[in-house]
Amino acid sequence: MQKVQPICVVCRQPMLKDDMVQVDKLFDHFTHFNCYNLEKNEIKEIGKFGEIVTANKKYKKLYLVQ
């Protein structure tokens, strides 16, 4: 399987390693932290995109970190 460069589901811009992002609990979608205001109970994770991907085996297999 080939890794992909994910994009924010709101602004449609690529996720870069130092971008602050949030991951929603329902669909595991990444959004830039400032693009969409999720309720606290809807957020799975908040942090830098590169750090989140590197720490999670599932994301590490799927996403490019640039």
N, C-alpha and C positions, 0 to 999 in steps of 0.2 A: 504494500500500500504506500502511495506517495503522500508525503506531508503537504499540507496546504497552509497558505498565509491567510489567517482568519481576518474578517473585517467586522467592524462594529455593526450590529444589526440596526442601529439608529442612524448614524451619520454616514455609513458605508465606507469609512476610511479604514485602512489596514491597521491592525494592532501591532505596535512596535514594542520591543522588550521593556522600555522604560515607561510606557503608558500606564497610568493608573486606570484600572478596570474593575468591574464588578461582574460576578457570575451569578445568574439567577438560578434558583433552586429547581424550578419547574422544567426548563428545557436545556439547562447548561449553556445558555447563550452568554457570550461575552459582550459587554457594552463598555465604552469609555465611561469612566466614573461621572464625568460632567455632562454626558449626553442624555441620561435618563435617570429619573429619581425613583428608584425602587423602594418599596417599604422595607423596613429592617427584616421582617419575617420572610421576605421574598429573596433575600440575598444569601447565597451560598458562601461566597468568598469575595474579599476586596483586597487588592494589592497591585503590584506591578505585574504586567502581563508575563514578562520573562520569568519572574519568580514563581508565579502560580503554575505555569506550564512545566517548569523544571521540577517542581515538587510533586507533580501528579502524573503517574505513569500513563493514565488514559490520555491526558492532553499531550504529553510528551511524544506519544506515538503518532498523534494526529497533526500537530501544529508546528510550523516553522517559527523560530524566534529570531528576529532580525533587529 
